Amino acid sequence: MTRQQEIKVTIVDETDLSLGELCGLLRVQVETIVEMVDESIVTPVAATEGRWRFRGSDLARLRRAVRLQQDLGLNLPGVAVALDLMDEVAALRAQLTLSMRRLDAD
């Protein structure tokens, strides 16, 4: 991860979004987000006075989820599996990059 990516992740993660804000940004109905929460695609970080709050990184994950549904026609369980696999691939690539850098340094 580059320094610029780290900064973007930090800014995104520190963002606090309401359910309504997510729906507006993603142009989806509340029910869509509720179903994705039920499927554990995202988890609200807080519920104050019965209102969910989400991290900015949830926006990116939900955006990918919506695209997987719309572009590939995946159902929610399929979206959840696809997102988990995408996360795992990203983590493995990061580990590989780190390992390669260590080998190059030696």
C-alpha positions in Angstrom: 0.0 0.0 0.0 1.4 3.4 -1.0 1.5 6.3 1.3 -1.3 8.0 -0.8 -3.5 4.9 -0.4 -2.8 4.8 3.3 -4.0 8.4 3.6 -7.1 7.7 1.5 -7.9 4.7 3.7 -7.4 6.8 6.9 -9.7 9.5 5.6 -12.3 7.1 4.4 -12.2 5.1 7.7 -12.6 8.2 9.8 -15.7 9.2 7.9 -19.0 8.6 9.8 -22.0 8.0 7.6 -25.7 7.6 8.4 -27.9 5.0 6.7 -29.6 7.8 4.8 -26.3 9.2 3.6 -25.2 5.8 2.4 -28.4 5.3 0.5 -28.1 8.7 -1.2 -24.5 8.1 -2.2 -25.2 4.7 -3.5 -28.6 5.5 -5.0 -30.2 2.5 -3.3 -33.2 2.0 -1.0 -32.8 1.6 2.7 -34.0 -2.0 2.4 -30.9 -2.8 0.2 -28.5 -1.7 2.9 -30.5 -3.5 5.6 -30.4 -6.7 3.6 -26.6 -6.3 3.2 -26.2 -5.8 6.9 -28.3 -8.9 7.5 -26.0 -10.8 5.1 -22.9 -9.4 7.1 -21.6 -7.6 4.0 -21.1 -4.6 6.3 -21.7 -4.1 10.0 -22.8 -0.7 11.4 -20.2 0.6 13.9 -22.7 2.3 16.1 -26.4 2.5 16.7 -27.3 5.7 18.5 -30.9 6.2 19.3 -31.7 3.3 17.0 -29.9 4.9 14.0 -27.0 3.0 12.3 -23.7 4.7 11.6 -21.2 3.4 9.1 -17.5 3.9 8.4 -16.4 5.4 5.2 -14.7 2.1 4.2 -18.2 0.6 4.3 -19.2 2.9 1.5 -16.5 1.5 -0.7 -17.4 -2.1 0.2 -21.1 -1.4 -0.4 -20.3 0.3 -3.7 -18.5 -2.9 -4.8 -21.5 -5.0 -3.5 -24.0 -3.0 -5.5 -21.9 -3.3 -8.6 -21.6 -7.0 -8.2 -25.3 -7.3 -8.0 -26.1 -4.9 -10.9 -23.2 -5.9 -13.3 -23.0 -9.6 -12.6 -26.4 -10.4 -11.2 -25.1 -12.0 -8.1 -27.5 -12.6 -5.2 -26.5 -11.4 -1.7 -24.8 -14.6 -0.5 -22.8 -14.6 -3.7 -21.9 -10.9 -3.2 -20.7 -11.7 0.3 -18.5 -14.6 -0.9 -17.1 -12.5 -3.7 -16.3 -9.6 -1.5 -14.6 -11.9 1.1 -12.5 -13.5 -1.7 -11.6 -10.1 -3.1 -10.4 -9.0 0.4 -8.4 -12.2 0.8 -6.7 -11.7 -2.6 -5.8 -8.1 -1.7 -4.4 -9.3 1.7 -2.3 -12.0 0.0 -1.0 -9.5 -2.6 0.0 -7.2 0.1 1.9 -10.0 1.9 3.5 -11.0 -1.3 4.7 -7.5 -2.0 6.1 -7.2 1.5 7.9 -10.5 1.1 9.3 -9.5 -2.2 10.6 -6.2 -0.8 12.3 -8.0 2.1 14.0 -10.4 -0.4 15.1 -7.5 -2.5 16.5 -5.8 0.6 18.6 -8.8 1.5 
